[in-house]
Amino acid sequence: MKSVVIIGGGLGGLFCGAMLAKEGFFVQVVEKNVTVGGGLQTFTRFGERFDTGMHTAVGMSHGGTVRRICDYLGITERMRLKDVDPLCSDRIFFADQQQWYEIGNGRKGFVDSLAAYFPEERENLTRYVDAVYEMTSHVDVLNLRPSDGGVSLFASSQDFLLPADAFIAKFTDNPTLQSLLAYLSPLYGGRKGCTPAYVHAILTMLYIEGASRFVGGSDRFAELLAGVIREHGGNILTGDGAAWVEVNDRHVDYVLTESNRKLQADYYISAIHPMALFQLMPEKAFPPAFVKRVTSIPNSYSAFCLFLKLKPGSFRYLNFSEYYLRGQGDIWCFDQPDRWPVGLMLMTPPEENQGDFASKAIITVPMLFSEVERWKDTRVGRRGDDYLQWKDGKATQVLELVEQMHPGFRSCIERMDTASPLTIRDHYGSWEGTLYGFSKDCNNIALSQLPVVTKIRNLFLSGQCCNLHGFCGVPLTAINTCEAILGVNHLVNKIGG
Ligand SMILES: Cc1cc2nc3c(=O)[nH]c(=O)nc-3n(C[C@H](O)[C@H](O)[C@H](O)COP(=O)(O)OP(=O)(O)OC[C@H]3O[C@@H](n4cnc5c(N)ncnc54)[C@H](O)[C@@H]3O)c2cc1C
């Protein structure tokens, strides 16, 4: 029986662990937090459970990519998901126009919903959606199709590496419609002139295919993955992070945990931020050029979050997410601190037997780490009064925007807690509190593609920094990582076949 030690029990580490366990490996996962899940963790405040870093799941529609992976792992039937409203899956508010726009599901629903506001653009919208689907059809792993093991990104459509904003502009010159087609930009850390069109296309296609929400908390999904590992004889060590990775002659000899447990295996997978990994290793473990290259990759932005307990019967449950944007031109401007908050996302997580009214709401507002730089050496609960005052001020600013969407919203709030980029950094160990890992830049695509195979022979990488982030992207990278050990197409043939 081959063995593997996985550092990080988040989405990436757990998917790698579950798939390798199912393939007969003895799996040991090392997680620094007391619970597994990373971005799938939840926490309880004021008697309510809140998801921390995973509010929406994509790829779970019938035949969807993640659903097929979950089928293979045998956990689909035990998942508790609620599909968003197919007629209005997302709602966008442009403050400068005081106008709401509703987005429908499915290729036709998406086009119809936007053509209702822009009838003269129907043909352009159809061409745009066709191009998005055409582009995503080239990504082998997204379609769970065997590949030749080469890097297909460069060989596919010539639009792949256009900036996303330029790709959209090929189909319409209407600035409002351009912004609407890019409304998911804060869900992939979009940057004007930088974010590659393929990132935009994949996220857009997945949302058009339909999004779901976790009923009763995203941590249940983490527990299902952890269950697969345990069922196959694996171990998950929680509250005992990796403290050292001993590397000699480009070979990992062992992982030492915070409580001095020494773990040895045939293979090692790092499913934490690569910068965090470097801190656990001897300085020369990797070739210096590799470390220099990785260190120079910018992270995608972080966020300021509000977790709200709502007064009973005060605010209706919304079976879609809402997006606020100050102005139609702001969709690519979330990385401009002087204009904060440029926009936000509001959602009401569903309960078991969800009724007409929401019991809680989560508001996520993109924010740069530089905003909290002055407290970077502090830890949770000990950041000082000035930090707490700063958070209160930011929450007030955010709620002023929500009032514009929902007059009287503030009076619906019973209790409120907030989280900053520092909270995200300290809970997940995500560098600078980044939401989505390394930022993708089509002008330097080599910097955005971190291979899962490393110069250390028995060490592999996984997680959101390697490729795409999120509920669909991270499991796909987990397939790449596992196949680097199991052999090309080993899993894809089983899952997709
Ligand atoms: C606020 C927020 C909202 C988001 N919303 C969504 C969404 O709605 N939909 C979506 O698809 N994506 C969303 N994302 C992105 C998504 O959460 C991430 O892409 C995903 O969780 C990344 O998975 P990962 O395994 O790479 O990292 P993580 O899930 O962060 O897992 C890393 C794990 O490693 C552990 N770790 C770190 N250091 C060590 C160590 N030394 N030893 C042991 N363990 C260690 C951490 O505790 C953590 O459990 C959101 C992210 C954030 C922050």
Ligand as a Chemical Component Dictionary entry (heavy atoms), coordinates in Angstrom:
data_LIG
# 
_chem_comp.id                   LIG 
_chem_comp.type                 NON-POLYMER 
_chem_comp.pdbx_formal_charge   0 
_chem_comp.three_letter_code    LIG 
# 
loop_
_chem_comp_atom.comp_id 
_chem_comp_atom.atom_id 
_chem_comp_atom.alt_atom_id 
_chem_comp_atom.type_symbol 
_chem_comp_atom.charge 
_chem_comp_atom.model_Cartn_x 
_chem_comp_atom.model_Cartn_y 
_chem_comp_atom.model_Cartn_z 
_chem_comp_atom.pdbx_ordinal 
LIG C1  C1  C 0 -14.492 34.990 2.128  1  
LIG C2  C2  C 0 -14.366 33.999 0.987  2  
LIG C3  C3  C 0 -15.479 33.673 0.228  3  
LIG C4  C4  C 0 -15.374 32.742 -0.806 4  
LIG N1  N1  N 0 -16.505 32.381 -1.498 5  
LIG C5  C5  C 0 -16.434 31.390 -2.409 6  
LIG C6  C6  C 0 -17.622 30.894 -3.027 7  
LIG O1  O1  O 0 -18.738 31.321 -2.717 8  
LIG N2  N2  N 0 -17.500 29.904 -3.955 9  
LIG C7  C7  C 0 -16.283 29.400 -4.311 10 
LIG O2  O2  O 0 -16.235 28.501 -5.162 11 
LIG N3  N3  N 0 -15.140 29.831 -3.737 12 
LIG C8  C8  C 0 -15.188 30.806 -2.784 13 
LIG N4  N4  N 0 -14.039 31.221 -2.157 14 
LIG C9  C9  C 0 -12.759 30.610 -2.560 15 
LIG C10 C10 C 0 -12.598 29.226 -1.935 16 
LIG O3  O3  O 0 -12.882 29.291 -0.556 17 
LIG C11 C11 C 0 -11.167 28.753 -2.164 18 
LIG O4  O4  O 0 -10.861 28.755 -3.540 19 
LIG C12 C12 C 0 -10.912 27.332 -1.634 20 
LIG O5  O5  O 0 -11.387 27.144 -0.335 21 
LIG C13 C13 C 0 -9.412  27.079 -1.664 22 
LIG O6  O6  O 0 -9.155  25.753 -1.278 23 
LIG P1  P1  P 0 -7.678  25.328 -0.852 24 
LIG O7  O7  O 0 -7.737  23.918 -0.469 25 
LIG O8  O8  O 0 -6.705  25.775 -1.873 26 
LIG O9  O9  O 0 -7.364  26.245 0.435  27 
LIG P2  P2  P 0 -8.094  26.286 1.838  28 
LIG O10 O10 O 0 -9.508  25.855 1.724  29 
LIG O11 O11 O 0 -7.822  27.663 2.382  30 
LIG O12 O12 O 0 -7.342  25.190 2.700  31 
LIG C14 C14 C 0 -6.033  25.340 3.187  32 
LIG C15 C15 C 0 -5.988  24.575 4.496  33 
LIG O13 O13 O 0 -4.633  24.457 4.900  34 
LIG C16 C16 C 0 -4.583  24.636 6.304  35 
LIG N5  N5  N 0 -3.207  24.990 6.647  36 
LIG C17 C17 C 0 -2.546  26.146 6.422  37 
LIG N6  N6  N 0 -1.292  26.053 6.888  38 
LIG C18 C18 C 0 -1.152  24.796 7.402  39 
LIG C19 C19 C 0 -0.067  24.088 8.006  40 
LIG N7  N7  N 0 1.124   24.634 8.215  41 
LIG N8  N8  N 0 -0.282  22.812 8.401  42 
LIG C20 C20 C 0 -1.493  22.208 8.230  43 
LIG N9  N9  N 0 -2.537  22.841 7.672  44 
LIG C21 C21 C 0 -2.365  24.116 7.252  45 
LIG C22 C22 C 0 -5.609  25.730 6.570  46 
LIG O14 O14 O 0 -6.022  25.772 7.923  47 
LIG C23 C23 C 0 -6.735  25.270 5.627  48 
LIG O15 O15 O 0 -7.604  24.378 6.247  49 
LIG C24 C24 C 0 -14.113 32.163 -1.120 50 
LIG C25 C25 C 0 -12.986 32.490 -0.351 51 
LIG C26 C26 C 0 -13.105 33.366 0.711  52 
LIG C27 C27 C 0 -11.894 33.657 1.556  53 
# 
loop_
_chem_comp_bond.comp_id 
_chem_comp_bond.atom_id_1 
_chem_comp_bond.atom_id_2 
_chem_comp_bond.value_order 
_chem_comp_bond.pdbx_ordinal 
LIG C1  C2  SING 1  
LIG C2  C3  SING 2  
LIG C2  C26 DOUB 3  
LIG C3  C4  DOUB 4  
LIG C4  N1  SING 5  
LIG C4  C24 SING 6  
LIG N1  C5  DOUB 7  
LIG C5  C6  SING 8  
LIG C5  C8  SING 9  
LIG C6  O1  DOUB 10 
LIG C6  N2  SING 11 
LIG N2  C7  SING 12 
LIG C7  O2  DOUB 13 
LIG C7  N3  SING 14 
LIG N3  C8  DOUB 15 
LIG C8  N4  SING 16 
LIG N4  C9  SING 17 
LIG N4  C24 SING 18 
LIG C9  C10 SING 19 
LIG C10 O3  SING 20 
LIG C10 C11 SING 21 
LIG C11 O4  SING 22 
LIG C11 C12 SING 23 
LIG C12 O5  SING 24 
LIG C12 C13 SING 25 
LIG C13 O6  SING 26 
LIG O6  P1  SING 27 
LIG P1  O7  DOUB 28 
LIG P1  O8  SING 29 
LIG P1  O9  SING 30 
LIG O9  P2  SING 31 
LIG P2  O10 DOUB 32 
LIG P2  O11 SING 33 
LIG P2  O12 SING 34 
LIG O12 C14 SING 35 
LIG C14 C15 SING 36 
LIG C15 O13 SING 37 
LIG C15 C23 SING 38 
LIG O13 C16 SING 39 
LIG C16 N5  SING 40 
LIG C16 C22 SING 41 
LIG N5  C17 SING 42 
LIG N5  C21 SING 43 
LIG C17 N6  DOUB 44 
LIG N6  C18 SING 45 
LIG C18 C19 SING 46 
LIG C18 C21 DOUB 47 
LIG C19 N7  SING 48 
LIG C19 N8  DOUB 49 
LIG N8  C20 SING 50 
LIG C20 N9  DOUB 51 
LIG N9  C21 SING 52 
LIG C22 O14 SING 53 
LIG C22 C23 SING 54 
LIG C23 O15 SING 55 
LIG C24 C25 DOUB 56 
LIG C25 C26 SING 57 
LIG C26 C27 SING 58 
# 
